[in-house]
Amino acid sequence: MTIDLGAVRAAVVRQAERPTEGIGDMARYLAAQVADGSHREVTGPLLPGSGASGVARHRGEVVATWGDPNVPEMLFSGTKAVVATLAGVAFDRGLLHPAAPVTATVDHPFLAGLGVEGITWAHLLQQTSGWTGELWGKPTEVDAQSRREGFEREGAPGTGWAYNDVRVNLLCLALTLLFRRPLPDVLRETVLDPLGASDTWSWHGYADSVVDLDGRAVPVVSGGAHWGGGLWISAADLALLGELYAGRGAWRGQRLLSAEWIDRAWAPCELNPDYGYLWWRNDAGRVQPGAPTGGRCARGNGGRHLLWVDPDRHLVIASHWGEEVAELIREVSAAVPAARGGSMSTVTDKRTITLRPGVPADGPAVVRLLDVATAWLVARGRTRQWGTELASTNPRRIAQADEWAGGDGLWLAELDGRPVGALVVGAATDYVPPATEPELYVNLLVTDRAHAGLGIGARLLAHAGELARERGVGLLRVDCYGGDDRALVRFYESCGFTATDPFIVERPGREPWPGQVLERRLD
């Protein structure tokens, strides 16, 4: 199958006819966009918009453009993915680890005075820091975006997710202190120049966003354009950044980011599976409805600025000042065949995840996966889900794994010949409400968290759906732990399931176990 260039070019012509209005007067436009109740003053520079523009690239080559793709535009919150890219540069250099506290990595009195104890780099990258404070004259609580999704929750670090530009600016500050130089210099040297980008882009902060480093006044850029500033970049240059991610960190024989960082950046946040490290994930089809679920994107100003990356199609789309951008993605994607025909690529850093049916000798492999998952939960204080006892020390769990291996419902996901995930399907367990129609039930889903971010669990669930269709069944159900922050429930929802029946399992001598049934209707 080949790309339908005529359809792609017709789609971008239609996108060019959907420009955002009122962008010539950026101060007036921004004032109408921002919903904050106070502290609305713009303190960073503004750039008038020039109109709709964009680039579509396929397999590293430009296949379509619209408007003038070489004119820089304000990227707004699309800048956040660039911030995540520089965090990746720091990670690859050994300067930071996502799990490390920021204050353990950066020692600076200004940062220490902001009260960021207990906040890790991952918290800032996933917008789960819960930090409250004021930076560059803007308090965290004034950002109305922190309440727009409807499910946000504030609290201690790692307990709630909220989209907040002040907190992203805190990350920009921390990275500036970490590199000990302005972030635009790092971006130019490590990413954009090696990609062959033009010299027309620029990155701005606010009038007062300056930090002292060894007696030098170093400017600190912003992670968006909420109060002005942010990255100003052309669609042509932005698309090159998309190519870097589509190529898993490599560009024309040169590695600029590690594949491990790409995996981490695109792995789902437990508190919002639609989000990664400042990148949006379309796995549940909520971010860009109707677009391929394997797509990842950076977006700003309600999607009017977009960087879309679809590894399955080797497709990159960069768009500025366009309305109804999801329609553009749908139309272009329909004209570009997926490399492997699925919503999740099975190729990761030149290695392939394969699925195979289980055999009786696979019981120990299932036990090992259960042990790894239990240890991961215990290390994070999540002991109510599976307790603290390893499966390998429990004769009942060992016998259960052997029973699964001897049946016909076990499937294993393998990476380099080693099991990294297990799926068991069959009949529903007796502690959940029965279905009122024929169904296939997921009895077990477990993955090796050492390979988080590769979509192993989603791939196994997609396979369960295929098995159900093969059997002529239109309903797939699963149950999971429904307590604490319901992170597991949100994971299944991100894979297309809908929560239906909550239930309680009474356990003599122990606290009751809260569960949640979810279902997925199959087309």
Long-range contacts (C-beta under 8 A, 24 or more apart in sequence): 1-337, 2-337, 3-58, 3-63, 3-335, 3-336, 3-337, 4-335, 4-336, 5-63, 5-64, 5-335, 7-331, 7-332, 7-334, 7-335, 8-56, 8-58, 8-63, 8-64, 8-332, 8-335, 8-336, 9-63, 9-64, 10-331, 11-64, 11-328, 11-331, 11-332, 11-335, 12-54, 12-56, 12-64, 12-65, 12-66, 12-328, 12-332, 13-66, 14-327, 14-328, 14-331, 15-52, 15-54, 15-66, 15-319, 15-322, 15-325, 15-327, 15-328, 16-52, 16-66, 16-67, 16-322, 18-52, 18-322, 18-323, 18-324, 19-51, 19-52, 19-321, 19-322, 19-323, 20-49, 20-52, 20-304, 20-321, 20-322, 20-323, 23-48, 23-49, 23-50, 23-51, 23-321, 24-48, 24-49, 26-74, 30-225, 30-228, 33-301, 33-302, 34-144, 34-226, 35-144, 35-145, 36-142, 36-143, 36-144, 37-142, 37-144, 38-142, 39-137, 39-138, 39-139, 39-142, 41-137, 41-227, 42-227, 42-228, 43-136, 43-137, 43-206, 43-207, 43-208, 43-227, 43-228, 43-229, 44-204, 44-205, 44-206, 44-207, 44-209, 44-222, 44-225, 44-227, 44-228, 44-229, 44-230, 45-204, 45-228, 45-229, 46-74, 46-225, 46-228, 47-72, 47-73, 47-74, 47-232, 49-73, 49-74, 49-320, 49-321, 50-321, 51-321, 52-319, 52-320, 52-321, 52-322, 53-234, 53-235, 53-319, 53-320, 53-321, 54-235, 54-317, 54-318, 54-319, 54-320, 54-322, 54-328, 55-235, 55-236, 55-238, 55-239, 55-316, 55-317, 55-318, 56-315, 56-316, 56-317, 56-332, 57-239, 57-242, 57-243, 57-315, 57-316, 57-317, 58-313, 58-314, 58-315, 58-316, 58-336, 59-314, 60-243, 60-247, 60-252, 60-314, 62-239, 64-332, 65-235, 65-236, 67-235, 67-320, 69-234, 69-235, 69-236, 69-239, 69-318, 70-198, 70-200, 70-234, 70-235, 70-236, 71-200, 71-234, 72-200, 72-201, 72-202, 72-232, 72-233, 72-234, 72-237, 73-232, 73-233, 73-234, 73-235, 73-305, 73-320, 73-321, 74-225, 74-230, 74-231, 74-232, 74-300, 74-305, 75-225, 75-230, 75-231, 75-232, 75-233, 75-238, 75-300, 75-305, 76-224, 76-225, 76-226, 76-230, 76-300, 76-301, 76-304, 76-305, 77-165, 77-223, 77-224, 77-225, 77-226, 77-230, 77-298, 77-299, 77-300, 77-301, 77-305, 78-231, 78-238, 78-298, 78-299, 78-300, 78-305, 78-306, 78-307, 79-203, 79-222, 79-223, 79-224, 79-225, 79-230, 79-231, 79-300, 80-168, 80-223, 80-224, 80-278, 80-298, 81-241, 81-278, 81-279, 81-298, 81-307, 82-187, 82-203, 82-231, 82-241, 82-298, 83-168, 83-171, 83-172, 83-175, 83-183, 83-223, 83-278, 84-125, 84-265, 84-277, 84-278, 84-279, 85-187, 85-191, 85-241, 85-244, 85-257, 86-175, 86-179, 86-183, 86-186, 86-187, 86-190, 86-191, 87-121, 87-125, 87-171, 87-175, 87-277, 88-249, 88-257, 88-258, 88-261, 88-262, 88-264, 88-265, 89-186, 89-190, 89-191, 89-257, 90-175, 90-178, 90-179, 91-258, 91-261, 91-264, 92-257, 92-258, 92-261, 95-178, 95-179, 96-121, 96-178, 97-121, 98-122, 98-125, 98-264, 98-277, 102-174, 105-178, 106-174, 106-177, 106-178, 108-177, 108-211, 108-213, 110-173, 110-177, 110-211, 110-212, 111-173, 111-174, 111-177, 114-170, 116-170, 118-156, 118-157, 119-157, 120-157, 120-158, 121-174, 122-277, 123-157, 123-158, 124-167, 124-168, 124-170, 124-171, 124-174, 125-171, 125-265, 125-277, 125-278, 126-161, 126-269, 126-271, 126-272, 126-275, 126-276, 126-277, 126-278, 127-161, 127-162, 127-163, 127-164, 127-167, 127-168, 127-269, 127-272, 127-275, 127-278, 128-157, 128-158, 128-159, 128-160, 128-161, 128-269, 128-271, 129-157, 129-167, 129-170, 130-154, 130-155, 130-156, 130-157, 130-158, 130-159, 130-160, 130-162, 131-157, 131-167, 131-170, 133-166, 133-170, 134-166, 135-166, 135-169, 135-170, 135-173, 136-169, 136-205, 136-206, 136-208, 136-209, 136-220, 136-222, 137-206, 137-208, 138-165, 138-166, 138-169, 138-227, 139-166, 140-164, 140-166, 140-167, 142-166, 143-226, 145-226, 149-272, 151-272, 153-271, 158-271, 159-271, 159-485, 160-271, 161-269, 161-271, 161-272, 161-275, 165-222, 165-223, 165-224, 165-226, 165-227, 168-222, 168-223, 168-224, 168-278, 169-209, 169-220, 169-222, 169-223, 171-223, 172-205, 172-220, 172-221, 172-222, 172-223, 173-209, 173-211, 173-220, 176-211, 176-218, 176-220, 176-221, 177-211, 177-213, 180-213, 180-214, 180-218, 181-218, 182-218, 182-219, 182-220, 182-221, 183-220, 183-221, 184-221, 190-256, 191-241, 191-244, 191-256, 191-257, 192-237, 192-240, 192-241, 194-251, 194-254, 194-256, 195-237, 195-240, 195-241, 195-243, 195-244, 195-251, 195-256, 196-240, 197-237, 197-240, 198-234, 198-236, 198-237, 200-233, 200-234, 200-237, 201-231, 201-232, 201-233, 201-234, 201-237, 202-231, 202-232, 203-230, 203-231, 203-232, 204-228, 204-229, 204-230, 204-231, 204-232, 205-229, 223-278, 224-300, 225-300, 225-301, 230-300, 234-320, 235-318, 235-319, 235-320, 236-318, 238-307, 238-318, 239-307, 239-316, 239-317, 239-318, 241-307, 242-307, 242-308, 242-309, 242-316, 242-317, 242-318, 243-316, 245-296, 245-309, 246-309, 246-310, 246-311, 246-314, 246-315, 246-316, 248-311, 248-348, 248-349, 259-348, 259-349, 260-349, 263-348, 263-452, 263-453, 263-454, 264-453, 266-296, 266-453, 267-452, 267-453, 268-491, 268-494, 270-485, 270-487, 270-490, 270-491, 271-485, 271-487, 271-490, 272-490, 273-490, 273-491, 273-493, 273-494, 274-494, 281-494, 283-343, 283-344, 283-458, 283-494, 283-495, 284-493, 284-494, 284-495, 284-496, 285-496, 288-325, 288-326, 288-329, 289-326, 290-326, 290-329, 290-330, 291-326, 291-329, 291-330, 291-333, 292-329, 292-333, 292-338, 292-343, 293-343, 293-344, 294-338, 294-342, 294-343, 294-344, 294-345, 295-329, 295-333, 310-336, 311-345, 312-338, 312-339, 312-340, 312-342, 312-343, 312-344, 312-345, 313-337, 313-338, 313-339, 314-339, 342-462, 343-462, 344-455, 344-458, 344-459, 344-462, 345-455, 346-459, 348-415, 348-454, 351-415, 351-416, 352-415, 353-413, 353-414, 353-415, 353-420, 353-454, 353-456, 353-459, 354-413, 354-414, 355-411, 355-412, 355-413, 355-414, 355-459, 355-460, 355-463, 356-411, 356-412, 356-414, 357-408, 357-410, 357-411, 357-412, 358-404, 358-405, 358-407, 358-409, 358-410, 358-411, 358-412, 358-422, 359-405, 360-402, 360-405, 360-406, 361-405, 362-405, 362-410, 362-412, 362-419, 363-398, 363-401, 363-402, 363-404, 363-405, 363-406, 364-401, 365-412, 365-419, 365-422, 366-401, 366-404, 366-405, 366-410, 366-419, 366-422, 366-444, 366-446, 367-391, 367-392, 367-397, 367-398, 367-401, 368-392, 368-419, 369-419, 369-420, 369-421, 369-422, 369-446, 369-447, 369-448, 370-397, 370-401, 370-446, 372-448, 372-449, 372-450, 373-446, 373-447, 373-448, 373-449, 376-449, 382-484, 384-481, 384-483, 384-484, 384-511, 384-513, 385-481, 385-483, 385-484, 385-488, 386-481, 404-443, 404-444, 409-443, 411-460, 411-463, 413-447, 413-456, 413-459, 413-460, 415-451, 415-454, 419-448, 420-447, 420-448, 420-450, 420-451, 420-454, 420-456, 421-445, 421-446, 421-447, 421-448, 421-456, 421-457, 421-459, 421-460, 422-446, 422-447, 422-460, 423-460, 423-461, 423-463, 423-464, 425-464, 425-467, 425-468, 428-477, 429-479, 431-503, 431-505, 431-515, 432-477, 432-479, 432-501, 432-503, 432-515, 432-517, 433-501, 433-503, 433-517, 435-475, 435-477, 437-474, 437-475, 438-472, 438-473, 438-474, 438-475, 439-468, 439-473, 439-475, 439-476, 439-477, 440-464, 440-467, 440-468, 440-471, 440-473, 440-475, 440-476, 440-477, 441-476, 441-477, 441-478, 442-476, 442-477, 442-478, 445-478, 457-491, 457-495, 458-494, 458-495, 461-492, 461-495, 461-496, 462-495, 465-520, 465-522, 468-522, 469-522, 473-522, 474-521, 474-522, 475-519, 475-520, 475-521, 475-522, 476-519, 476-520, 476-522, 477-517, 477-518, 477-519, 477-520, 478-517, 478-518, 478-519, 479-503, 479-515, 479-516, 479-517, 479-518, 480-515, 480-516, 480-518, 481-513, 481-514, 481-515, 481-516, 482-514, 482-515, 482-516, 483-513, 483-514, 486-516, 489-516, 489-518, 492-518, 493-518, 495-520, 496-520
